[in-house]
Amino acid sequence: MTLSWGFPLSFRALSCGEHVFCFYFLTCGLCIAQSLKIPHDRKDEIDFDKIIKQLGETHTARAIVIFANDEDIKQILAAAKRAGKVGHFLWVGSDTWGSKINPLSEQEDIAEGAITILPKRATIEGFDTYFTSRTLENNRRNVWFAEYWEENFNCKLTISGSKKEDTDRKCTGQERIGKDSHYEQEGKVQFVIDAVYAMAHALHHMNKDLCADYPGVCPEMEHAGGKKLLKYIRSVNFNGSAGTPVMFNKNGDAPGRYDIFQYHTTNTTTPGYHLIGQWTDDLQLNVSPFYSVFTHFQQCMIPKWWLLQSC
């Protein structure tokens, strides 16, 4: 987990990982004042307090870009609050932060103004009906479904190998998803479906090219190897479950499509995450006058007065 920081910020690399983000950041002529790693063997609050102390040593750099999981984000924000840094830092979170509420619990004030991103996602029509109709009887092909059933309904099945030990309540088998438990379609369903279809399209085209009139998988396809299959996967191009194109570039990455949010608790009648823009091939921002400063970051067009003289 890495926490990188510098000021000002570039939004051109939001669809990329940490290393590519740093590459584009520097390409735009911007400065990364510090790059700190959250220790794998971190010890409760102590290590996070040290990180905030280190970040505070560069007084002119106040924007922090975070690549971290939920719990580490929560700990970093808590450490900043303990250090009295409310309103001092501007936070920019990767898609692991997204629009999650849990990392901000009891520290909403320290996260005020945070910019976060989230992959564009769509609710897949028909999936809710399908999934909520799954039962122990009609979904036996899923070897993990019994375990899910126990966790979802907080009950224990009378089967050997049950891992549910925190309750004595017996499952009846008549429980229903969405009726006897909370149900909400997971945001990544779209991507799972598209991934399966990408593999199916790749195998189909590979079979047509290598096996011609041979029924099923021919010997040449069976021994083709992973590199050749990867080539076919990267060559797919079809409309996915949400109606958007599914394809990959030369690096194997799908097109970046992100929503951009800003977190507000003040100066608004609806506290929480507010959609302020999107990234689909290029950056589109629609921010309030109070936060209009961020429009300067589009496509590396940074006024000179934003640039640090020195890191």
Phi, psi and omega in degrees: 000131184233141176241114181249150178211158178177172179208136002281190186246155172243132179265003185291338186250020184296336181272004183249173178280182185304312185291320178292325176303312180297322180299310181291326178303311181287327178299326179282001179080022182260166189249133170257108185290318180214153172226110186244145177254136173283121185300142176293328181260038183302147183245091176048230187280339189300310183294325180288324175297322178296320180297313180297322178297317179296318180297326181287348182287338176261094191293331184276347181254118188232005178259134183239126176257123187248125167246098185201167178276176185305311185294321179292323176299315180299318181291321179296315179296319180296320179295320178296323179291319178298329181276003179072033184260022178300125180082358183274315184260149168256123184261137173234116186253144176284187184290349174287338173277305176053234180241033182284143180268325187306315181296343184260000183303124178069010176216038180299327183293324181287336182268001181307128178086000182299140176257128180225164178232159179208132177304136177300133183221156181228148174283126184274116181296133178096337182291321181300315179298317179297308188290320181290347178268358179287136178227175178295335182277320186261005181230042183287342181291338179273108187289345180260359188292325179297318178295319176299319181300315180297315181292318185294321183255004179050055179217173185238128178276147179273062178233153178289142179087009178297133183261000182278110184242355185263014176207151175255000181292130183271139174284141178266339185087350180263001177297153180229132180296131179089341178255313179259006177205160178288139177223134174212132183299127179294139186295341184263008179304316180306316185286327177294314179299314181296325179295319179296316180292327177299316178295319181296316178298318181297314180295322179297312181292325178295318179295319180295320183285321188265333188250347177047245184269005181288129180286126178080208183273118180275164181304322181296321178289322182297329182251018184293326179092163185292325182296320179291320178297319179300322178300319179290323179298317182289348181264356183292152178203105182207165176278127184278188185296337179260006179086005179259151183296140173248115180204171181225146177274186185296339178269359180086012181264142175281160179302137179281121176229110187230147166264144181246128183242157168229137183267124180235137168236346179240165179056033179205148177273349179232084180297147180135201180276133179240131179290121181240359179173186179205161174235113172220091185077327174210173185271133174231118181243143176219082186251159179290159179305328182296329181247019185294349178304331185287346178293342180289346185275355186295128173052040175065015179274078185259122175301148184301328183288352176274340187280139177287141175291325181202147175273000000 
